[in-house]
Amino acid sequence: MEYRDRHALFCAHARAVLSGDAAETARIEQLVWPDHLLSHHAFAFALFATCVSDHFGEDLDRARLDILTEGVRRTAPGVSALKVEALIRACYDEPHLLMEAPQSEHPALIWAACRFIVGPDRTEEGLADLFDRADTTGRGTARGIFASSRMRAWRDEAGRIAPGRAE
């Protein structure tokens, strides 16, 4: 599958998940599994990092984090809000917390947080912009991790997630 087609598939899946369309989500997951699973996970995590960065900005505000985790607890009762918090905090100077959320739970955690952050009123144009920025974040993160000598290669010198940044 060409990049453009795979990206369109991943964006369609994200739209379905974010809109709560369970049937379309399941249908697209059948197209993703198993051939594109790793790429899809990278896309989903880049989308998560972009949503988190949009929501919290440069510094993680604990009060806003409490609101988000309570919202996840309320809107996604089968998802561990504590593990969502761990994934978010892993993006902000606590990368060791990534290990607190088992890999097998990442999709549920990521999508619960993204659904809460994106909300139900995001326009198609807003989603397209979000997906483009997530793509840039993912590319920049991968480049940064492999090219950087810094310990936290996914962040710039000021501690911000560094989308599209090549060292």
N, C-alpha and C positions, 0 to 999 in steps of 0.2 A: 504494500500500500504506500502510495506517495505521501510525502509530508503533508501536503495541502489537504488530502483526503482524510488522513489520520487526525489532523488538527480539527477539521470540520466535524469528524465523528466525536472527538473529545468535547468540543464546544456544544454539540447537540446533546451529549450526555449531561453535561453541566447544566444546560438549560432545563432539561427534563428533571434533574434532581432538584435544582433550585426552585422550580415551579411546583414541585410536589407531584409530578405526573409519574406515578409508580409503574404503570404499564409501559410507557415509553422508556423509562429508566431501565426496566428489565429487558426490554427488546434490544436496546443499545448495548447493554452489558453483555449480551450474547454475542454481539459483534466484536466487542473489545476482548473478551475472554477466549483463549489464553494468549493469543498471539501478540496483543498490544498491551498486556497488563502492566509491564514495567514502565513503558512509555506513558501510559495513562496515569499511573501512580505519580510519576514525576510531574506530569501536567497538573494533577489534582493538588499536589503539595505546593507547586508554584502558585496555583490559584489561591490556596489557603494562605500562603505567605503574603500575597498581594492584598487579599481581603483584610488580613490582620494588620498589615502596614497601613492600609487605608483607614481602618477603624481606630487604631491606637496612635498612629504617627510614630515619631522617633522614640518616644519613651512610653513604656508600659505603665498605664495608669491603673493602679490596683482597684480603685472604686469602679472604673469602667469594666475592668476584668470581672469583678464580682457581678456586675449587672449582666454581662455576657454569659457567664457560667450559670447564673440563675435562669436566664432566658433559655439556655440549652437544656437545663434541667426540666424546665416547664414544657418546652416544645418538642424535645426528643427524649422522652422518659427512659428509653432503653440504652441511652448513650451515657457514659460516665463523664459528667461535667468536670470532675477532677482530672481526668485524662485529657480532656479538651484543654483545660488550663495548662497542663504540663506541655502539650504541643505548642501552645501560644508562648509560654514562657521560654521554651527552647529557642524560639525566634528572637528572644531578648536576653542575651547574655547568660542563659542557663541551658546550654545545649545538652548537658547531662540528663536533663528531664525528658529528652526524646526517648530514652530507654524506659521511662515509666509507662509508656503507652505501647503495648505490643503491636508489632507491624500489622498483624492480622486485623487489628481494630482501627488502624489509621483511616480507611475509607469512611467508616461511620462517624468518626470523630471530626475528620476534615469537613465532611458534608454538613454535619450538624452545625458547626461553627460558621461555615460559609452561608448556609441558609439563614441563620440568625443575622449575620452581618449584612448580607445583601438585601434581605427583606423581600416582601412580596411586590413592591412597587417599582422595581428596577425596570427601566425601559429596554427594548431590544438594542437601542444604540448604546445605552449604559452597559449592558452585558457584553456587547461586542468590544467596547473599549476595555472593560475589565479583562476579557479573555486575551486581548492583544497585550495588555500590560502584564498579565500572568505569563504569557509566552516570553516576553522580554525578560521578566524576572527569572524564569527558569533557565533561559539561555545564559544570562549574566551570572547566575549562581553557579551553573556547571562550569563556565569558563573560569570564574573566580576561584572555585575550589581547586581546580587542577593547575591554575597558574599562580596562585598566591602563596606567599611565605607566611602570611598572617594566620594566627590560630583560628579566627572567626572569619573565614574567607568570604562568607556570604554577606558580610556587612562592610560598609565603607569606613573610613577613618573616624567619622562622627558616630558610628554605631548604627547607622540606618541600613536597612536591607538595600542592597545595591543592584537594582534592576539594570540589566544590560551593560553593566560595567565590566570592562576587560582590563586586566592589569597589565 
